[in-house]
Amino acid sequence: MYDYKNGIVTGAGSGIGKALAYQLASRGSNLALTDIDLPGVSAVAKDIERRYGVLAKPYQVNHGSRAQTARFMEEYHAEFQQLDLLCVNAGIYAKYRIEDTQLETWEKVMQVNFWGAVYLLDEALPRLIAERRGGILMTASLAGLIGISGSAAYSASKFAVVGLAESIRTELKDYDIKVCALCPGSIKTNLTRNAITREEERPAEIRFQDRFGASAEQAAKAGLEGLAKDRGLVIYPKLHALPWALKRLSPRLNEMLAMGVWSMMKRRAS
């Protein structure tokens, strides 16, 4: 259903990125895998080559750096030549009340989550457009469709990613390039464990994710299937589309629900 000869998966050392890498490799894709955690992504690449016999090369890249992204893409083209699939997945999470969110946190979250996507697209799109085919899967978040109280910087960055994907999807149809935004809800990944937040709040966040989080493997599968079927937006788990539907149908009711959830979160934190 989704056969790509050569592809890039960012943030492939764990979570959804890792799951994307395994699923693509199982279908014969050669992959460049990036992560800021070189030992982690190297272990993934080594295991993929052992299991599936494809080429899987690890790269240590901070995609919030334009220079590092450009250097990586130079190395990619020298090794792989052809680019068929781009999985823009690397990201970070921050959780702070708005009055406690430092400017440095805003800048870091936007730099990685939004500008990281822009830097990668700037480097990759000329090759994809020249070949007039391919796919782009952009991992956003349910927080990119519904503003999440207490996570304004993260939500803002993911709203930007959804808007970016939606905008370029229309344009890139001219070149037979598919674009899909994957918007997961709570997923069992390291995102919360590595979050920019108060240390005293981290345990509660991790417990919630461990209890209610969905499978990263299933989220990756949903994203790749959505891209193959040329869907512009995939929400996983599907049940998590209900709050978004409510927001679209009744903004006022959605706001009242958000206020109720926020009140509950404040009581839990006190």
Contacts in CASP RR format, 6 or more apart in sequence:
PFRMAT RR
TARGET T0000
AUTHOR 0000-0000-0000
METHOD contacts of the structure
MODEL  1
MYDYKNGIVTGAGSGIGKALAYQLASRGSNLALTDIDLPGVSAVAKDIER
RYGVLAKPYQVNHGSRAQTARFMEEYHAEFQQLDLLCVNAGIYAKYRIED
TQLETWEKVMQVNFWGAVYLLDEALPRLIAERRGGILMTASLAGLIGISG
SAAYSASKFAVVGLAESIRTELKDYDIKVCALCPGSIKTNLTRNAITREE
ERPAEIRFQDRFGASAEQAAKAGLEGLAKDRGLVIYPKLHALPWALKRLS
PRLNEMLAMGVWSMMKRRAS
1 224 0 8 1.000
1 225 0 8 1.000
1 228 0 8 1.000
2 24 0 8 1.000
2 27 0 8 1.000
2 224 0 8 1.000
2 225 0 8 1.000
2 227 0 8 1.000
2 228 0 8 1.000
3 27 0 8 1.000
3 28 0 8 1.000
3 29 0 8 1.000
4 24 0 8 1.000
4 27 0 8 1.000
4 29 0 8 1.000
4 84 0 8 1.000
4 85 0 8 1.000
4 134 0 8 1.000
4 135 0 8 1.000
5 29 0 8 1.000
5 30 0 8 1.000
5 82 0 8 1.000
5 84 0 8 1.000
6 29 0 8 1.000
6 30 0 8 1.000
6 31 0 8 1.000
6 32 0 8 1.000
6 80 0 8 1.000
6 81 0 8 1.000
6 82 0 8 1.000
6 83 0 8 1.000
6 84 0 8 1.000
6 85 0 8 1.000
7 24 0 8 1.000
7 29 0 8 1.000
7 30 0 8 1.000
7 31 0 8 1.000
7 32 0 8 1.000
7 80 0 8 1.000
7 83 0 8 1.000
7 84 0 8 1.000
7 85 0 8 1.000
7 86 0 8 1.000
7 87 0 8 1.000
8 31 0 8 1.000
8 32 0 8 1.000
8 34 0 8 1.000
8 76 0 8 1.000
8 83 0 8 1.000
8 85 0 8 1.000
8 86 0 8 1.000
8 87 0 8 1.000
8 120 0 8 1.000
8 124 0 8 1.000
9 17 0 8 1.000
9 20 0 8 1.000
9 21 0 8 1.000
9 24 0 8 1.000
9 31 0 8 1.000
9 32 0 8 1.000
9 33 0 8 1.000
9 34 0 8 1.000
9 87 0 8 1.000
9 89 0 8 1.000
10 17 0 8 1.000
10 34 0 8 1.000
10 35 0 8 1.000
10 61 0 8 1.000
10 63 0 8 1.000
10 87 0 8 1.000
10 88 0 8 1.000
10 89 0 8 1.000
10 90 0 8 1.000
10 120 0 8 1.000
11 17 0 8 1.000
11 18 0 8 1.000
11 33 0 8 1.000
11 34 0 8 1.000
11 35 0 8 1.000
11 36 0 8 1.000
11 41 0 8 1.000
11 89 0 8 1.000
11 90 0 8 1.000
11 91 0 8 1.000
12 18 0 8 1.000
12 20 0 8 1.000
12 21 0 8 1.000
12 31 0 8 1.000
12 33 0 8 1.000
12 34 0 8 1.000
12 35 0 8 1.000
12 41 0 8 1.000
12 44 0 8 1.000
12 89 0 8 1.000
13 21 0 8 1.000
13 33 0 8 1.000
13 35 0 8 1.000
13 37 0 8 1.000
13 40 0 8 1.000
13 41 0 8 1.000
13 43 0 8 1.000
13 44 0 8 1.000
14 35 0 8 1.000
14 37 0 8 1.000
14 40 0 8 1.000
14 189 0 8 1.000
14 190 0 8 1.000
15 187 0 8 1.000
15 188 0 8 1.000
15 189 0 8 1.000
15 190 0 8 1.000
15 191 0 8 1.000
15 216 0 8 1.000
16 89 0 8 1.000
16 139 0 8 1.000
16 182 0 8 1.000
16 184 0 8 1.000
16 187 0 8 1.000
16 189 0 8 1.000
16 216 0 8 1.000
16 219 0 8 1.000
16 220 0 8 1.000
17 87 0 8 1.000
17 89 0 8 1.000
17 139 0 8 1.000
17 216 0 8 1.000
17 220 0 8 1.000
18 44 0 8 1.000
18 216 0 8 1.000
19 216 0 8 1.000
19 217 0 8 1.000
19 219 0 8 1.000
19 220 0 8 1.000
19 221 0 8 1.000
20 87 0 8 1.000
20 89 0 8 1.000
20 137 0 8 1.000
20 220 0 8 1.000
20 224 0 8 1.000
21 31 0 8 1.000
21 33 0 8 1.000
21 44 0 8 1.000
21 48 0 8 1.000
21 56 0 8 1.000
22 44 0 8 1.000
22 48 0 8 1.000
22 217 0 8 1.000
23 217 0 8 1.000
23 220 0 8 1.000
23 221 0 8 1.000
23 224 0 8 1.000
24 31 0 8 1.000
24 85 0 8 1.000
24 87 0 8 1.000
24 224 0 8 1.000
25 31 0 8 1.000
25 48 0 8 1.000
25 51 0 8 1.000
25 52 0 8 1.000
25 54 0 8 1.000
25 56 0 8 1.000
26 51 0 8 1.000
26 52 0 8 1.000
28 52 0 8 1.000
28 54 0 8 1.000
29 54 0 8 1.000
29 84 0 8 1.000
29 85 0 8 1.000
30 54 0 8 1.000
30 55 0 8 1.000
30 56 0 8 1.000
30 80 0 8 1.000
31 45 0 8 1.000
31 48 0 8 1.000
31 54 0 8 1.000
31 55 0 8 1.000
31 56 0 8 1.000
31 57 0 8 1.000
32 57 0 8 1.000
32 59 0 8 1.000
32 72 0 8 1.000
32 76 0 8 1.000
32 79 0 8 1.000
32 80 0 8 1.000
33 41 0 8 1.000
33 44 0 8 1.000
33 45 0 8 1.000
33 48 0 8 1.000
33 56 0 8 1.000
33 57 0 8 1.000
33 58 0 8 1.000
33 59 0 8 1.000
34 41 0 8 1.000
34 58 0 8 1.000
34 59 0 8 1.000
34 60 0 8 1.000
34 61 0 8 1.000
34 63 0 8 1.000
34 72 0 8 1.000
34 90 0 8 1.000
35 41 0 8 1.000
35 58 0 8 1.000
35 59 0 8 1.000
35 60 0 8 1.000
35 61 0 8 1.000
35 90 0 8 1.000
36 60 0 8 1.000
36 61 0 8 1.000
36 62 0 8 1.000
36 90 0 8 1.000
37 60 0 8 1.000
38 58 0 8 1.000
38 60 0 8 1.000
40 58 0 8 1.000
41 58 0 8 1.000
41 59 0 8 1.000
41 60 0 8 1.000
42 58 0 8 1.000
44 56 0 8 1.000
44 58 0 8 1.000
45 56 0 8 1.000
45 57 0 8 1.000
45 58 0 8 1.000
46 56 0 8 1.000
48 54 0 8 1.000
48 56 0 8 1.000
49 55 0 8 1.000
49 56 0 8 1.000
55 80 0 8 1.000
57 79 0 8 1.000
59 72 0 8 1.000
59 75 0 8 1.000
59 76 0 8 1.000
61 68 0 8 1.000
61 69 0 8 1.000
61 72 0 8 1.000
61 90 0 8 1.000
62 68 0 8 1.000
62 112 0 8 1.000
63 69 0 8 1.000
63 90 0 8 1.000
63 91 0 8 1.000
63 112 0 8 1.000
63 116 0 8 1.000
63 117 0 8 1.000
63 119 0 8 1.000
63 120 0 8 1.000
64 111 0 8 1.000
64 112 0 8 1.000
64 115 0 8 1.000
64 116 0 8 1.000
64 119 0 8 1.000
65 119 0 8 1.000
66 115 0 8 1.000
66 119 0 8 1.000
69 116 0 8 1.000
69 119 0 8 1.000
69 120 0 8 1.000
69 123 0 8 1.000
70 119 0 8 1.000
70 123 0 8 1.000
73 120 0 8 1.000
73 123 0 8 1.000
73 124 0 8 1.000
76 83 0 8 1.000
77 83 0 8 1.000
77 127 0 8 1.000
82 131 0 8 1.000
83 124 0 8 1.000
83 127 0 8 1.000
83 128 0 8 1.000
83 131 0 8 1.000
83 134 0 8 1.000
84 131 0 8 1.000
84 133 0 8 1.000
84 134 0 8 1.000
84 135 0 8 1.000
85 134 0 8 1.000
85 135 0 8 1.000
85 136 0 8 1.000
85 137 0 8 1.000
86 120 0 8 1.000
86 121 0 8 1.000
86 124 0 8 1.000
86 128 0 8 1.000
86 135 0 8 1.000
86 136 0 8 1.000
86 137 0 8 1.000
87 137 0 8 1.000
87 139 0 8 1.000
88 116 0 8 1.000
88 117 0 8 1.000
88 120 0 8 1.000
88 121 0 8 1.000
88 136 0 8 1.000
88 137 0 8 1.000
88 138 0 8 1.000
88 139 0 8 1.000
88 161 0 8 1.000
89 137 0 8 1.000
89 138 0 8 1.000
89 139 0 8 1.000
90 112 0 8 1.000
90 116 0 8 1.000
91 112 0 8 1.000
91 113 0 8 1.000
91 139 0 8 1.000
91 191 0 8 1.000
92 108 0 8 1.000
92 109 0 8 1.000
92 112 0 8 1.000
92 113 0 8 1.000
92 191 0 8 1.000
92 194 0 8 1.000
92 195 0 8 1.000
92 196 0 8 1.000
93 109 0 8 1.000
93 151 0 8 1.000
93 154 0 8 1.000
93 191 0 8 1.000
93 192 0 8 1.000
93 194 0 8 1.000
93 195 0 8 1.000
93 196 0 8 1.000
94 101 0 8 1.000
94 105 0 8 1.000
94 108 0 8 1.000
94 109 0 8 1.000
94 151 0 8 1.000
94 153 0 8 1.000
94 154 0 8 1.000
94 195 0 8 1.000
94 196 0 8 1.000
94 197 0 8 1.000
95 150 0 8 1.000
95 151 0 8 1.000
95 154 0 8 1.000
95 195 0 8 1.000
95 196 0 8 1.000
95 197 0 8 1.000
95 201 0 8 1.000
95 205 0 8 1.000
96 102 0 8 1.000
96 105 0 8 1.000
96 150 0 8 1.000
96 151 0 8 1.000
96 153 0 8 1.000
96 196 0 8 1.000
96 197 0 8 1.000
96 198 0 8 1.000
97 150 0 8 1.000
98 150 0 8 1.000
98 152 0 8 1.000
101 152 0 8 1.000
101 153 0 8 1.000
105 153 0 8 1.000
105 196 0 8 1.000
106 153 0 8 1.000
106 156 0 8 1.000
108 196 0 8 1.000
109 153 0 8 1.000
109 154 0 8 1.000
109 156 0 8 1.000
109 157 0 8 1.000
109 196 0 8 1.000
110 153 0 8 1.000
110 156 0 8 1.000
110 157 0 8 1.000
110 160 0 8 1.000
112 157 0 8 1.000
113 154 0 8 1.000
113 157 0 8 1.000
113 158 0 8 1.000
113 160 0 8 1.000
113 161 0 8 1.000
114 157 0 8 1.000
114 160 0 8 1.000
114 161 0 8 1.000
114 164 0 8 1.000
117 138 0 8 1.000
117 161 0 8 1.000
117 164 0 8 1.000
118 164 0 8 1.000
121 136 0 8 1.000
121 164 0 8 1.000
121 168 0 8 1.000
128 134 0 8 1.000
128 135 0 8 1.000
128 136 0 8 1.000
128 172 0 8 1.000
128 175 0 8 1.000
128 177 0 8 1.000
129 172 0 8 1.000
129 175 0 8 1.000
129 177 0 8 1.000
132 175 0 8 1.000
132 176 0 8 1.000
132 177 0 8 1.000
133 175 0 8 1.000
133 176 0 8 1.000
133 177 0 8 1.000
134 176 0 8 1.000
134 177 0 8 1.000
134 178 0 8 1.000
135 177 0 8 1.000
135 178 0 8 1.000
135 179 0 8 1.000
135 227 0 8 1.000
136 165 0 8 1.000
136 168 0 8 1.000
136 172 0 8 1.000
136 177 0 8 1.000
136 178 0 8 1.000
136 179 0 8 1.000
136 180 0 8 1.000
136 227 0 8 1.000
137 180 0 8 1.000
137 182 0 8 1.000
137 223 0 8 1.000
137 224 0 8 1.000
137 227 0 8 1.000
138 161 0 8 1.000
138 164 0 8 1.000
138 165 0 8 1.000
138 179 0 8 1.000
138 180 0 8 1.000
138 181 0 8 1.000
138 182 0 8 1.000
139 161 0 8 1.000
139 182 0 8 1.000
139 184 0 8 1.000
140 158 0 8 1.000
140 161 0 8 1.000
140 162 0 8 1.000
140 165 0 8 1.000
140 181 0 8 1.000
140 182 0 8 1.000
140 183 0 8 1.000
141 154 0 8 1.000
141 155 0 8 1.000
141 158 0 8 1.000
141 161 0 8 1.000
141 183 0 8 1.000
141 184 0 8 1.000
141 185 0 8 1.000
142 183 0 8 1.000
142 184 0 8 1.000
142 185 0 8 1.000
142 235 0 8 1.000
142 240 0 8 1.000
142 243 0 8 1.000
142 244 0 8 1.000
143 151 0 8 1.000
143 154 0 8 1.000
143 155 0 8 1.000
143 158 0 8 1.000
143 159 0 8 1.000
143 185 0 8 1.000
144 155 0 8 1.000
144 158 0 8 1.000
144 159 0 8 1.000
144 161 0 8 1.000
144 162 0 8 1.000
144 183 0 8 1.000
145 159 0 8 1.000
145 162 0 8 1.000
145 183 0 8 1.000
145 235 0 8 1.000
145 244 0 8 1.000
145 247 0 8 1.000
146 155 0 8 1.000
146 243 0 8 1.000
146 244 0 8 1.000
146 247 0 8 1.000
146 254 0 8 1.000
146 258 0 8 1.000
147 155 0 8 1.000
147 159 0 8 1.000
147 258 0 8 1.000
148 154 0 8 1.000
148 155 0 8 1.000
149 258 0 8 1.000
149 261 0 8 1.000
149 262 0 8 1.000
149 265 0 8 1.000
150 262 0 8 1.000
150 265 0 8 1.000
158 183 0 8 1.000
161 181 0 8 1.000
162 181 0 8 1.000
162 183 0 8 1.000
162 233 0 8 1.000
163 181 0 8 1.000
165 179 0 8 1.000
165 180 0 8 1.000
165 181 0 8 1.000
165 232 0 8 1.000
166 181 0 8 1.000
166 232 0 8 1.000
166 233 0 8 1.000
168 179 0 8 1.000
169 178 0 8 1.000
169 179 0 8 1.000
169 180 0 8 1.000
169 232 0 8 1.000
172 178 0 8 1.000
172 179 0 8 1.000
178 227 0 8 1.000
178 228 0 8 1.000
178 230 0 8 1.000
179 227 0 8 1.000
179 232 0 8 1.000
180 223 0 8 1.000
180 226 0 8 1.000
180 227 0 8 1.000
180 230 0 8 1.000
180 231 0 8 1.000
180 232 0 8 1.000
180 233 0 8 1.000
180 234 0 8 1.000
181 232 0 8 1.000
181 233 0 8 1.000
181 234 0 8 1.000
182 219 0 8 1.000
182 222 0 8 1.000
182 223 0 8 1.000
182 234 0 8 1.000
182 236 0 8 1.000
183 233 0 8 1.000
183 234 0 8 1.000
183 235 0 8 1.000
183 236 0 8 1.000
184 214 0 8 1.000
184 219 0 8 1.000
184 235 0 8 1.000
184 236 0 8 1.000
184 240 0 8 1.000
185 213 0 8 1.000
185 214 0 8 1.000
185 235 0 8 1.000
185 236 0 8 1.000
185 237 0 8 1.000
185 240 0 8 1.000
186 208 0 8 1.000
186 209 0 8 1.000
186 212 0 8 1.000
186 213 0 8 1.000
186 214 0 8 1.000
187 209 0 8 1.000
187 213 0 8 1.000
187 214 0 8 1.000
187 215 0 8 1.000
187 216 0 8 1.000
187 219 0 8 1.000
187 236 0 8 1.000
188 209 0 8 1.000
188 210 0 8 1.000
188 213 0 8 1.000
188 214 0 8 1.000
188 215 0 8 1.000
188 216 0 8 1.000
189 209 0 8 1.000
189 216 0 8 1.000
192 202 0 8 1.000
192 205 0 8 1.000
192 206 0 8 1.000
192 209 0 8 1.000
193 202 0 8 1.000
193 206 0 8 1.000
195 202 0 8 1.000
195 205 0 8 1.000
197 205 0 8 1.000
201 269 0 8 1.000
204 268 0 8 1.000
204 269 0 8 1.000
214 236 0 8 1.000
214 237 0 8 1.000
218 236 0 8 1.000
218 237 0 8 1.000
219 236 0 8 1.000
222 234 0 8 1.000
222 236 0 8 1.000
223 234 0 8 1.000
223 236 0 8 1.000
225 234 0 8 1.000
226 232 0 8 1.000
226 234 0 8 1.000
235 241 0 8 1.000
235 244 0 8 1.000
243 254 0 8 1.000
243 257 0 8 1.000
246 253 0 8 1.000
246 254 0 8 1.000
246 257 0 8 1.000
247 254 0 8 1.000
END
